[in-house]
Amino acid sequence: MNMANGTPKKGKRMKELKWILIAGVIFAAIIVTERSEKESEAVTINDTMSKIGQTMEALFPIIFNVDKFNAVGANRETTAAVEKLSHLFKESKPHFDTRSPTYRVSFDVISGQLEETSLALKHKNLNHARNLLKELVSICASCHTQDTSTRVLFKSMQRSHFDSDLEYAEFNYMTRNYDEAIVFYDKHLQSSTPISEAELLTAIKRLLTIHTQVYNQPGEGEKQLAKYRQHVAHTDFSKKSLEQWLLGLKALSDNNTSKISNITYDIVAKKVQQILGDLEEPGSAEFPSKKEKVARVWLRGLLYHYLNTNPPKEEVPAILYWLAIIDRSINYSFYYSLADSYLKECMLSYSSHDYAKKCYQEYEQYLTFAYSGSRGTDIPDDIQQELKHLKIKVYGTTDI
């Protein structure tokens, strides 16, 4: 009786075991497939980014030397390099599409910049083409400073590949090898080779950005930048600027900003209110002092850090709005401004959110003043059409 009763139970267990084994094999296959797909994706993006870095490295000697660029001009090699960069960035689009909205914004801006550079080279507008390529370096750096990751690629790129310490420092800054960038910006500033005020300010701003936005170590930044108080390249303007930046770094250090951890939306909103103010009207956060700009560079890092934790979707428009306010108010002082792009992302991707209206008001106010002061009578037709489209997208009507 027991045996008779036990036989079907045994058969049932064998069937269950069989399906468990089959399910296990399928599950294992899925895991292996997913892992191989992820590894393949990582290899692909790393390979693409390596090619981008190598192409940029080849352009560096002429990007940072106006005489070389004018001598080389729009030759076949320069044009081919820009076309290659454009192609490589298009290849990398799927990677950017999986990242936070600000990465996608950076990708769109870079793509547009490369198209404009190609046109400038085609029409032999060399000065514009060179400036666009220099801006491209800043945009890449601006994108990379959105998180605290350090470089894993381009390890074969050594100082010997570059014409100067500044070029090598800029390449390391662009490709987020920040420790190496710090070393070579310092070498550049401490060398006996004469440098311009512009080069002095560029290096100091890069160092300030690394220590505040990326590393969140304003105290270390203050110590490093204090070494350049007596630099021979200083003018009255640059010397006064440095003193104000040092005050800004000290204020951040005194407020223990480097000890902030476990960032929440409430912490972010509180810091935004403290640094940017109430933001009750469009344009109300503009015209900060140099000291205040340092706090905004730091706040930019805090916002990026929080955005990269994948916050709830309903919080993203506010972060885009705050980032746009920061970029607009700093106005290219420390990095390429993505303010317009952040505002458009806010309006187009989150049009039903309350912050989309704030983004529209900020964007409209800026364009009005940019083209014609407070009158708004000289705005070009295409810009007026863009504003009309955005207003309908956000408000559902233009009668507001």
C-alpha positions in Angstrom: 0.0 0.0 0.0 2.8 2.4 0.9 4.7 1.4 -2.1 1.7 1.8 -4.3 1.0 5.2 -2.8 4.7 6.1 -3.1 5.1 5.4 -6.8 3.0 8.3 -8.2 4.6 10.6 -5.6 8.1 9.5 -6.8 7.1 10.1 -10.5 5.7 13.5 -9.6 8.9 14.4 -7.9 10.9 13.3 -10.9 8.8 15.4 -13.2 9.2 18.4 -10.8 12.9 17.8 -10.6 13.1 17.6 -14.4 11.3 20.9 -14.8 13.4 22.5 -12.1 16.6 21.4 -14.0 15.2 22.7 -17.3 14.2 26.0 -15.7 17.6 26.2 -14.2 19.3 25.7 -17.5 17.1 28.3 -19.2 17.7 30.7 -16.3 21.4 30.2 -16.5 21.3 30.7 -20.2 19.4 34.0 -19.7 21.9 35.2 -17.2 24.8 34.3 -19.4 23.1 36.0 -22.4 22.3 39.1 -20.4 25.9 39.2 -19.0 27.4 38.7 -22.4 25.1 41.4 -23.9 26.1 43.8 -21.1 29.8 43.0 -21.5 29.4 43.4 -25.3 27.7 46.7 -24.8 30.5 47.8 -22.4 33.2 46.7 -24.8 31.4 48.5 -27.7 31.1 51.9 -25.8 34.6 51.6 -24.4 35.9 50.9 -27.9 34.0 53.8 -29.4 35.1 56.2 -26.6 38.7 55.0 -27.1 38.5 55.9 -30.8 36.9 59.3 -29.9 39.8 60.0 -27.5 42.4 59.0 -30.0 40.9 61.2 -32.6 40.7 64.1 -30.2 44.2 63.5 -29.1 45.4 63.9 -32.7 43.5 67.2 -33.0 44.9 68.7 -29.8 48.2 70.1 -31.2 46.2 72.3 -33.6 43.2 73.1 -31.5 45.4 74.8 -28.9 47.7 76.5 -31.3 46.1 79.1 -33.6 49.2 79.4 -35.8 49.2 75.6 -36.4 45.5 75.5 -37.0 45.6 78.4 -39.5 48.6 76.7 -41.3 46.8 73.3 -41.4 43.4 74.8 -42.0 40.6 72.7 -43.4 42.9 70.1 -44.9 41.9 66.6 -45.5 43.2 65.3 -42.2 41.3 67.9 -40.1 38.1 67.4 -42.0 38.3 63.6 -41.8 38.9 63.8 -38.1 35.8 65.9 -37.5 33.8 63.5 -39.8 35.1 60.5 -37.8 34.1 62.1 -34.5 30.6 62.8 -35.8 30.3 59.2 -36.9 31.7 57.8 -33.6 29.3 59.9 -31.5 26.4 58.7 -33.6 27.5 55.1 -32.8 27.5 55.9 -29.1 23.9 57.3 -29.1 22.3 54.1 -27.7 24.7 54.4 -24.7 23.7 58.0 -24.0 20.0 57.1 -24.4 20.3 54.9 -21.3 21.8 57.6 -19.1 20.2 60.5 -17.2 18.6 63.3 -19.2 21.6 65.6 -18.8 23.8 63.0 -20.6 21.4 62.9 -23.5 21.4 66.7 -23.6 25.2 66.7 -23.7 25.1 64.2 -26.6 22.7 66.4 -28.6 24.8 69.5 -28.1 28.0 67.6 -29.1 26.3 66.3 -32.3 25.2 69.8 -33.3 28.6 71.2 -32.5 30.3 68.7 -34.8 27.8 69.4 -37.6 28.5 73.1 -37.3 32.3 72.5 -37.3 32.0 70.5 -40.5 30.2 73.4 -42.2 32.8 75.9 -40.9 35.7 73.8 -42.3 33.8 73.4 -45.6 33.5 77.2 -45.9 37.1 77.8 -44.8 35.9 79.7 -41.7 38.9 78.6 -39.7 38.6 80.8 -36.6 35.0 79.7 -36.1 36.0 76.0 -36.7 38.8 76.2 -34.2 36.6 77.8 -31.5 34.0 75.2 -32.0 36.6 72.4 -31.5 37.9 74.1 -28.4 34.3 74.3 -27.1 33.9 70.6 -27.9 36.6 69.9 -25.4 34.7 71.9 -22.8 31.4 70.1 -23.6 33.0 66.7 -23.3 34.5 67.7 -20.0 31.2 69.2 -18.8 29.5 65.9 -19.6 32.2 63.8 -17.8 32.1 65.9 -14.7 28.5 64.9 -14.2 29.6 62.0 -12.0 32.6 61.1 -9.9 33.8 58.3 -12.1 37.5 58.2 -13.0 39.1 57.3 -16.3 39.5 53.7 -17.3 40.4 54.3 -21.0 43.2 56.1 -22.8 45.9 54.8 -20.5 48.3 54.6 -23.4 48.1 58.4 -23.8 51.2 59.8 -22.2 52.7 63.3 -21.9 55.0 62.6 -24.9 51.9 62.5 -27.2 51.2 66.2 -26.5 53.0 69.4 -27.3 52.6 71.0 -23.8 51.7 70.4 -20.2 48.5 72.4 -20.7 47.4 70.2 -23.7 48.0 67.1 -21.7 46.2 68.5 -18.6 43.3 69.5 -20.8 43.1 66.0 -22.3 43.2 64.4 -18.9 40.5 66.8 -17.7 38.3 66.1 -20.7 38.7 62.3 -20.2 38.3 62.5 -16.4 41.8 61.5 -15.3 41.5 64.2 -12.7 44.5 63.4 -10.6 46.8 63.5 -13.6 45.1 66.7 -14.8 45.8 68.4 -11.4 49.5 67.4 -11.7 49.9 68.9 -15.2 47.9 72.0 -14.7 50.2 72.7 -11.7 53.3 71.9 -13.9 52.0 74.3 -16.5 51.5 77.1 -13.9 54.8 76.5 -12.1 56.9 76.3 -15.2 59.2 79.2 -16.3 57.5 79.3 -19.8 55.6 82.5 -20.2 51.8 82.0 -20.2 48.9 84.3 -20.9 46.4 85.6 -18.4 43.8 83.4 -20.3 45.8 80.3 -19.8 46.3 81.1 -16.2 42.6 81.6 -15.6 41.7 78.4 -17.6 44.0 76.2 -15.5 42.8 77.7 -12.2 39.1 77.3 -13.1 39.7 73.7 -14.1 41.4 73.0 -10.8 38.6 74.8 -8.9 35.9 72.7 -10.8 37.7 69.4 -10.0 38.0 70.2 -6.3 34.4 71.5 -5.9 32.1 69.8 -8.4 33.9 66.5 -8.9 35.8 65.7 -5.7 33.7 67.9 -3.3 37.0 68.9 -1.5 36.8 72.7 -1.4 39.4 72.9 1.4 41.9 71.1 -0.8 41.0 73.4 -3.6 41.7 76.4 -1.5 45.1 75.2 -0.5 46.1 74.5 -4.1 44.8 77.7 -5.6 46.4 79.8 -2.9 49.8 78.8 -4.4 49.1 80.9 -7.5 48.5 84.2 -5.7 51.8 85.6 -6.9 51.9 84.2 -10.4 53.7 86.4 -12.8 51.0 86.1 -15.4 48.4 87.9 -13.2 46.7 91.1 -14.1 44.7 93.1 -11.6 41.6 91.4 -13.0 42.9 87.8 -12.6 44.4 88.5 -9.2 41.1 89.9 -7.9 39.2 87.0 -9.4 41.4 84.5 -7.7 41.0 86.2 -4.3 37.2 86.0 -4.7 37.3 82.3 -5.7 39.5 81.6 -2.7 36.8 83.2 -0.5 34.2 81.1 -2.1 36.2 77.9 -1.5 36.7 78.9 2.1 33.0 79.5 2.6 32.2 76.0 1.3 34.9 74.5 3.5 33.6 76.3 6.6 30.1 75.0 5.8 31.4 71.4 5.8 29.9 70.7 2.4 32.4 67.9 1.9 30.7 66.0 4.7 27.3 65.9 3.1 26.2 62.3 2.4 23.0 60.3 1.8 21.7 63.0 -0.5 18.0 63.4 -0.7 15.7 65.7 -2.6 15.0 67.7 0.5 18.7 68.3 1.1 19.1 69.3 -2.6 16.1 71.7 -2.5 17.5 73.3 0.8 20.9 73.9 -0.8 19.3 75.3 -3.9 17.3 77.8 -1.8 20.4 78.8 0.2 22.6 79.3 -2.9 20.2 80.4 -5.6 17.6 82.1 -3.5 13.8 81.9 -3.9 13.8 82.0 -7.7 10.4 83.7 -7.6 10.9 85.5 -11.0 12.8 84.5 -14.2 16.3 85.8 -14.2 16.3 86.4 -10.4 19.4 84.2 -9.9 21.6 86.0 -12.5 24.6 88.2 -11.8 26.3 86.4 -8.9 29.6 87.6 -7.6 32.8 85.6 -8.3 32.6 84.3 -4.8 29.0 83.2 -5.2 29.9 81.4 -8.5 32.1 79.0 -6.6 29.1 77.8 -4.5 27.1 77.3 -7.8 29.9 75.2 -9.3 29.7 73.0 -6.1 25.8 73.0 -6.3 26.0 71.8 -9.9 28.0 68.8 -8.7 25.4 68.1 -6.0 22.6 68.2 -8.5 24.4 65.9 -10.9 25.3 63.5 -8.1 21.6 63.3 -7.0 20.4 63.0 -10.6 22.7 60.0 -11.2 20.9 58.1 -8.3 17.9 57.8 -10.6 15.5 59.9 -8.5 11.7 59.6 -9.0 10.7 61.0 -12.5 8.6 63.8 -11.0 11.7 65.3 -9.4 13.8 65.5 -12.7 12.2 68.6 -14.1 13.1 70.6 -11.0 16.7 69.4 -11.2 16.9 70.3 -14.9 15.5 73.8 -14.1 18.0 74.3 -11.3 20.9 73.2 -13.5 19.8 75.6 -16.2 19.6 78.5 -13.7 23.2 77.6 -12.5 24.6 77.4 -16.0 22.9 80.6 -17.1 24.1 82.5 -14.1 27.7 81.3 -14.3 27.5 82.1 -18.1 30.4 80.1 -19.5 32.8 81.2 -16.6 33.8 77.7 -15.7 32.3 75.3 -18.3 30.2 75.2 -21.5 26.7 76.4 -20.6 23.9 73.9 -21.3 21.2 76.1 -19.8 19.1 76.3 -23.0 19.2 72.6 -23.6 18.2 71.8 -20.0 15.3 74.1 -20.2 14.1 72.6 -23.5 14.5 69.1 -22.1 12.4 70.1 -19.2 9.7 71.6 -21.4 9.6 68.9 -24.1 10.0 65.8 -22.0 8.0 66.9 -18.9 5.5 69.3 -20.5 2.7 68.5 -18.0 4.9 69.1 -14.9 4.6 72.4 -13.0 8.3 73.0 -13.5 7.8 73.0 -17.3 6.1 76.3 -16.9 9.0 77.7 -14.9 11.4 76.4 -17.6 9.4 78.2 -20.3 9.2 81.4 -18.4 13.0 81.3 -17.8 13.7 80.5 -21.4 11.3 83.2 -22.8 12.7 85.9 -20.5 16.3 85.1 -21.5 15.6 85.2 -25.2 13.6 88.4 -24.8 16.5 90.2 -23.1 19.1 88.5 -25.3 17.6 89.9 -28.5 16.1 93.2 -27.6 16.3 94.1 -23.9 12.9 94.2 -22.1 11.0 95.2 -25.3 11.0 91.8 -27.0 10.4 93.5 -30.4 13.5 92.3 -32.2 13.2 88.6 -31.7 13.8 86.8 -35.1 10.9 85.0 -36.7 12.3 81.5 -36.2 12.9 82.2 -32.5 9.3 83.5 -32.1 8.0 80.4 -33.8 10.1 78.2 -31.4 8.7 80.1 -28.4 5.1 79.7 -29.8 5.6 75.9 -30.2 7.1 75.5 -26.7 4.3 77.6 -25.2 1.6 75.4 -26.8 3.5 72.3 -25.7 3.6 73.5 -22.0 0.4 75.5 -21.6 -1.7 74.0 -24.4 -2.4 77.5 -25.8 -0.6 80.7 -26.7 -3.2 82.9 -25.0 -1.4 83.3 -21.7 
